[in-house]
Amino acid sequence: MEYLIRACNNKDLARLVELCSNHAAFEQAEYDPTDKEVLLEKALFTDNPKLFCFVVESNKQLQGYFSYTFDYSTWDAHTFLYLDCLYLEPAFRGKKIGEVIFEKLKEIASINGCESIQWQTPTFNKRAIQFYNRMGGKSKDKVRFFFDVNQVV
């Protein structure tokens, strides 16, 4: 299976939103695509991007993506790369693409002075957890919370 991993560009945004929707469905989460193309464009394609994204392309069609940010850990007192999303369409899973993606992430992290890469996955995603363990990832059990700051309580 031939594929290319490359930086996301403006022309990819419509398909990226579709992939985000597929990703959310896979993770049994809600997703509202409203204005996402515009918002992602603002986050990705500025002088100081808030988000970085690569896509997996095969036969001129996007089949996956991964996105990341840079953050700082108080406890560890160092910068880390936070892998926000990693998604591959079902036909592209189990093809060793994830291993190539993590090598790319390690390279990006190293170039940017990061001492670690952090990410999360749903507890029910056993296949991903097995993959991450096989790749040498270490887990921390936590429960993720969030507040919707626009919601009135």
ChimeraX commands (.cxc) that place a marker at each C-alpha (Angstrom):
marker #1 position 0.00,0.00,0.00 radius 0.5
marker #1 position 1.52,3.27,-1.10 radius 0.5
marker #1 position 0.95,6.37,0.95 radius 0.5
marker #1 position 2.53,9.73,1.68 radius 0.5
marker #1 position 2.73,11.57,4.99 radius 0.5
marker #1 position 2.84,15.30,4.39 radius 0.5
marker #1 position 1.98,18.60,6.02 radius 0.5
marker #1 position -1.67,19.56,5.85 radius 0.5
marker #1 position -2.48,22.46,3.53 radius 0.5
marker #1 position -5.49,24.72,2.97 radius 0.5
marker #1 position -6.87,22.48,0.22 radius 0.5
marker #1 position -7.08,19.61,2.73 radius 0.5
marker #1 position -9.39,21.36,5.19 radius 0.5
marker #1 position -12.75,20.07,3.92 radius 0.5
marker #1 position -11.53,16.47,3.99 radius 0.5
marker #1 position -9.78,17.05,7.32 radius 0.5
marker #1 position -13.13,18.04,8.84 radius 0.5
marker #1 position -14.63,14.81,7.43 radius 0.5
marker #1 position -11.80,12.83,8.98 radius 0.5
marker #1 position -12.37,14.60,12.31 radius 0.5
marker #1 position -16.02,13.60,12.12 radius 0.5
marker #1 position -15.05,9.98,11.40 radius 0.5
marker #1 position -12.56,10.11,14.27 radius 0.5
marker #1 position -15.21,11.42,16.68 radius 0.5
marker #1 position -17.64,8.68,15.61 radius 0.5
marker #1 position -14.94,6.07,16.18 radius 0.5
marker #1 position -14.32,7.47,19.68 radius 0.5
marker #1 position -18.07,7.57,20.36 radius 0.5
marker #1 position -17.93,11.34,20.81 radius 0.5
marker #1 position -20.05,14.19,19.55 radius 0.5
marker #1 position -18.71,16.36,16.76 radius 0.5
marker #1 position -20.14,19.52,15.25 radius 0.5
marker #1 position -18.44,20.41,11.94 radius 0.5
marker #1 position -19.91,23.93,11.90 radius 0.5
marker #1 position -17.21,26.48,11.00 radius 0.5
marker #1 position -14.43,23.94,11.58 radius 0.5
marker #1 position -12.73,24.65,8.24 radius 0.5
marker #1 position -12.42,28.35,9.08 radius 0.5
marker #1 position -11.36,27.70,12.67 radius 0.5
marker #1 position -8.76,25.10,11.68 radius 0.5
marker #1 position -7.40,27.41,9.00 radius 0.5
marker #1 position -6.88,30.10,11.65 radius 0.5
marker #1 position -5.19,27.64,14.00 radius 0.5
marker #1 position -2.93,26.00,11.41 radius 0.5
marker #1 position -1.95,28.63,8.88 radius 0.5
marker #1 position -0.76,31.70,10.77 radius 0.5
marker #1 position 2.65,33.12,11.67 radius 0.5
marker #1 position 2.35,31.52,15.12 radius 0.5
marker #1 position 0.24,28.38,14.65 radius 0.5
marker #1 position -1.64,26.97,17.63 radius 0.5
marker #1 position -1.87,23.57,15.97 radius 0.5
marker #1 position 0.25,21.52,13.59 radius 0.5
marker #1 position -1.17,18.83,11.33 radius 0.5
marker #1 position 0.04,16.17,8.92 radius 0.5
marker #1 position -2.12,14.04,6.65 radius 0.5
marker #1 position -1.80,10.54,5.27 radius 0.5
marker #1 position -2.53,10.53,1.55 radius 0.5
marker #1 position -3.01,7.55,-0.74 radius 0.5
marker #1 position -4.06,7.77,-4.39 radius 0.5
marker #1 position -4.58,11.53,-3.99 radius 0.5
marker #1 position -7.14,10.93,-1.21 radius 0.5
marker #1 position -6.63,11.73,2.48 radius 0.5
marker #1 position -6.91,8.59,4.57 radius 0.5
marker #1 position -5.83,9.90,7.96 radius 0.5
marker #1 position -4.24,12.68,9.93 radius 0.5
marker #1 position -2.36,13.49,13.08 radius 0.5
marker #1 position -2.19,16.82,14.84 radius 0.5
marker #1 position -0.12,18.11,17.71 radius 0.5
marker #1 position 0.74,21.10,19.85 radius 0.5
marker #1 position 3.66,22.04,22.05 radius 0.5
marker #1 position 3.09,22.41,25.77 radius 0.5
marker #1 position 5.05,22.69,29.00 radius 0.5
marker #1 position 4.92,20.33,31.98 radius 0.5
marker #1 position 5.16,21.89,35.41 radius 0.5
marker #1 position 6.00,18.59,37.08 radius 0.5
marker #1 position 8.66,17.62,34.56 radius 0.5
marker #1 position 9.81,21.21,33.94 radius 0.5
marker #1 position 10.18,20.66,30.21 radius 0.5
marker #1 position 8.46,21.18,26.89 radius 0.5
marker #1 position 6.59,18.25,25.40 radius 0.5
marker #1 position 4.82,17.49,22.15 radius 0.5
marker #1 position 1.15,16.75,22.75 radius 0.5
marker #1 position -0.35,14.45,20.13 radius 0.5
marker #1 position -3.89,15.81,20.01 radius 0.5
marker #1 position -5.32,13.50,17.35 radius 0.5
marker #1 position -4.24,10.45,15.41 radius 0.5
marker #1 position -6.73,8.85,13.06 radius 0.5
marker #1 position -6.52,6.47,10.14 radius 0.5
marker #1 position -9.46,5.26,8.09 radius 0.5
marker #1 position -10.19,1.55,8.79 radius 0.5
marker #1 position -8.60,0.23,5.59 radius 0.5
marker #1 position -5.31,1.92,6.57 radius 0.5
marker #1 position -5.02,0.48,10.07 radius 0.5
marker #1 position -2.68,-2.40,10.79 radius 0.5
marker #1 position -0.35,-1.42,7.92 radius 0.5
marker #1 position 2.54,-0.10,10.09 radius 0.5
marker #1 position 1.60,3.51,9.25 radius 0.5
marker #1 position 1.27,4.29,12.96 radius 0.5
marker #1 position 4.90,3.30,13.50 radius 0.5
marker #1 position 5.99,5.65,10.72 radius 0.5
marker #1 position 3.87,8.42,12.25 radius 0.5
marker #1 position 5.49,7.98,15.65 radius 0.5
marker #1 position 8.96,8.10,14.11 radius 0.5
marker #1 position 7.95,11.39,12.47 radius 0.5
marker #1 position 6.62,12.68,15.81 radius 0.5
marker #1 position 9.86,11.71,17.57 radius 0.5
marker #1 position 11.82,13.62,14.92 radius 0.5
marker #1 position 9.58,16.71,15.29 radius 0.5
marker #1 position 9.80,16.54,19.08 radius 0.5
marker #1 position 13.58,16.27,19.01 radius 0.5
marker #1 position 13.99,19.19,16.58 radius 0.5
marker #1 position 11.78,21.33,18.83 radius 0.5
marker #1 position 13.58,20.54,22.09 radius 0.5
marker #1 position 10.84,18.36,23.53 radius 0.5
marker #1 position 11.79,15.74,26.07 radius 0.5
marker #1 position 8.63,13.67,25.64 radius 0.5
marker #1 position 5.52,13.03,23.60 radius 0.5
marker #1 position 2.19,12.72,25.39 radius 0.5
marker #1 position -1.22,11.58,24.15 radius 0.5
marker #1 position -4.38,9.85,25.25 radius 0.5
marker #1 position -6.85,7.33,23.90 radius 0.5
marker #1 position -10.22,6.06,25.09 radius 0.5
marker #1 position -10.01,3.12,27.48 radius 0.5
marker #1 position -12.14,1.01,25.12 radius 0.5
marker #1 position -9.67,1.41,22.25 radius 0.5
marker #1 position -7.84,-1.80,23.11 radius 0.5
marker #1 position -6.17,-2.07,19.70 radius 0.5
marker #1 position -4.58,1.37,20.07 radius 0.5
marker #1 position -3.53,0.63,23.64 radius 0.5
marker #1 position -1.81,-2.57,22.50 radius 0.5
marker #1 position -0.08,-0.64,19.71 radius 0.5
marker #1 position 1.10,2.11,22.08 radius 0.5
marker #1 position 2.39,-0.47,24.57 radius 0.5
marker #1 position 4.22,-2.32,21.79 radius 0.5
marker #1 position 5.80,0.97,20.69 radius 0.5
marker #1 position 7.13,1.51,24.23 radius 0.5
marker #1 position 4.53,4.03,25.41 radius 0.5
marker #1 position 3.83,4.25,29.12 radius 0.5
marker #1 position 0.37,4.99,30.47 radius 0.5
marker #1 position -0.95,7.02,33.38 radius 0.5
marker #1 position -4.45,6.34,34.61 radius 0.5
marker #1 position -6.42,9.56,34.78 radius 0.5
marker #1 position -9.91,10.74,34.07 radius 0.5
marker #1 position -10.16,13.68,31.70 radius 0.5
marker #1 position -12.58,16.47,32.59 radius 0.5
marker #1 position -13.57,19.63,30.79 radius 0.5
marker #1 position -15.80,22.65,31.20 radius 0.5
marker #1 position -17.66,24.23,28.34 radius 0.5
marker #1 position -16.99,27.87,29.23 radius 0.5
marker #1 position -19.85,29.04,27.02 radius 0.5
marker #1 position -22.44,26.85,28.69 radius 0.5
marker #1 position -24.56,28.40,31.41 radius 0.5
marker #1 position -24.83,26.20,34.48 radius 0.5
marker link #1:1,2 radius 0.2
marker link #1:2,3 radius 0.2
marker link #1:3,4 radius 0.2
marker link #1:4,5 radius 0.2
marker link #1:5,6 radius 0.2
marker link #1:6,7 radius 0.2
marker link #1:7,8 radius 0.2
marker link #1:8,9 radius 0.2
marker link #1:9,10 radius 0.2
marker link #1:10,11 radius 0.2
marker link #1:11,12 radius 0.2
marker link #1:12,13 radius 0.2
marker link #1:13,14 radius 0.2
marker link #1:14,15 radius 0.2
marker link #1:15,16 radius 0.2
marker link #1:16,17 radius 0.2
marker link #1:17,18 radius 0.2
marker link #1:18,19 radius 0.2
marker link #1:19,20 radius 0.2
marker link #1:20,21 radius 0.2
marker link #1:21,22 radius 0.2
marker link #1:22,23 radius 0.2
marker link #1:23,24 radius 0.2
marker link #1:24,25 radius 0.2
marker link #1:25,26 radius 0.2
marker link #1:26,27 radius 0.2
marker link #1:27,28 radius 0.2
marker link #1:28,29 radius 0.2
marker link #1:29,30 radius 0.2
marker link #1:30,31 radius 0.2
marker link #1:31,32 radius 0.2
marker link #1:32,33 radius 0.2
marker link #1:33,34 radius 0.2
marker link #1:34,35 radius 0.2
marker link #1:35,36 radius 0.2
marker link #1:36,37 radius 0.2
marker link #1:37,38 radius 0.2
marker link #1:38,39 radius 0.2
marker link #1:39,40 radius 0.2
marker link #1:40,41 radius 0.2
marker link #1:41,42 radius 0.2
marker link #1:42,43 radius 0.2
marker link #1:43,44 radius 0.2
marker link #1:44,45 radius 0.2
marker link #1:45,46 radius 0.2
marker link #1:46,47 radius 0.2
marker link #1:47,48 radius 0.2
marker link #1:48,49 radius 0.2
marker link #1:49,50 radius 0.2
marker link #1:50,51 radius 0.2
marker link #1:51,52 radius 0.2
marker link #1:52,53 radius 0.2
marker link #1:53,54 radius 0.2
marker link #1:54,55 radius 0.2
marker link #1:55,56 radius 0.2
marker link #1:56,57 radius 0.2
marker link #1:57,58 radius 0.2
marker link #1:58,59 radius 0.2
marker link #1:59,60 radius 0.2
marker link #1:60,61 radius 0.2
marker link #1:61,62 radius 0.2
marker link #1:62,63 radius 0.2
marker link #1:63,64 radius 0.2
marker link #1:64,65 radius 0.2
marker link #1:65,66 radius 0.2
marker link #1:66,67 radius 0.2
marker link #1:67,68 radius 0.2
marker link #1:68,69 radius 0.2
marker link #1:69,70 radius 0.2
marker link #1:70,71 radius 0.2
marker link #1:71,72 radius 0.2
marker link #1:72,73 radius 0.2
marker link #1:73,74 radius 0.2
marker link #1:74,75 radius 0.2
marker link #1:75,76 radius 0.2
marker link #1:76,77 radius 0.2
marker link #1:77,78 radius 0.2
marker link #1:78,79 radius 0.2
marker link #1:79,80 radius 0.2
marker link #1:80,81 radius 0.2
marker link #1:81,82 radius 0.2
marker link #1:82,83 radius 0.2
marker link #1:83,84 radius 0.2
marker link #1:84,85 radius 0.2
marker link #1:85,86 radius 0.2
marker link #1:86,87 radius 0.2
marker link #1:87,88 radius 0.2
marker link #1:88,89 radius 0.2
marker link #1:89,90 radius 0.2
marker link #1:90,91 radius 0.2
marker link #1:91,92 radius 0.2
marker link #1:92,93 radius 0.2
marker link #1:93,94 radius 0.2
marker link #1:94,95 radius 0.2
marker link #1:95,96 radius 0.2
marker link #1:96,97 radius 0.2
marker link #1:97,98 radius 0.2
marker link #1:98,99 radius 0.2
marker link #1:99,100 radius 0.2
marker link #1:100,101 radius 0.2
marker link #1:101,102 radius 0.2
marker link #1:102,103 radius 0.2
marker link #1:103,104 radius 0.2
marker link #1:104,105 radius 0.2
marker link #1:105,106 radius 0.2
marker link #1:106,107 radius 0.2
marker link #1:107,108 radius 0.2
marker link #1:108,109 radius 0.2
marker link #1:109,110 radius 0.2
marker link #1:110,111 radius 0.2
marker link #1:111,112 radius 0.2
marker link #1:112,113 radius 0.2
marker link #1:113,114 radius 0.2
marker link #1:114,115 radius 0.2
marker link #1:115,116 radius 0.2
marker link #1:116,117 radius 0.2
marker link #1:117,118 radius 0.2
marker link #1:118,119 radius 0.2
marker link #1:119,120 radius 0.2
marker link #1:120,121 radius 0.2
marker link #1:121,122 radius 0.2
marker link #1:122,123 radius 0.2
marker link #1:123,124 radius 0.2
marker link #1:124,125 radius 0.2
marker link #1:125,126 radius 0.2
marker link #1:126,127 radius 0.2
marker link #1:127,128 radius 0.2
marker link #1:128,129 radius 0.2
marker link #1:129,130 radius 0.2
marker link #1:130,131 radius 0.2
marker link #1:131,132 radius 0.2
marker link #1:132,133 radius 0.2
marker link #1:133,134 radius 0.2
marker link #1:134,135 radius 0.2
marker link #1:135,136 radius 0.2
marker link #1:136,137 radius 0.2
marker link #1:137,138 radius 0.2
marker link #1:138,139 radius 0.2
marker link #1:139,140 radius 0.2
marker link #1:140,141 radius 0.2
marker link #1:141,142 radius 0.2
marker link #1:142,143 radius 0.2
marker link #1:143,144 radius 0.2
marker link #1:144,145 radius 0.2
marker link #1:145,146 radius 0.2
marker link #1:146,147 radius 0.2
marker link #1:147,148 radius 0.2
marker link #1:148,149 radius 0.2
marker link #1:149,150 radius 0.2
marker link #1:150,151 radius 0.2
marker link #1:151,152 radius 0.2
marker link #1:152,153 radius 0.2
view
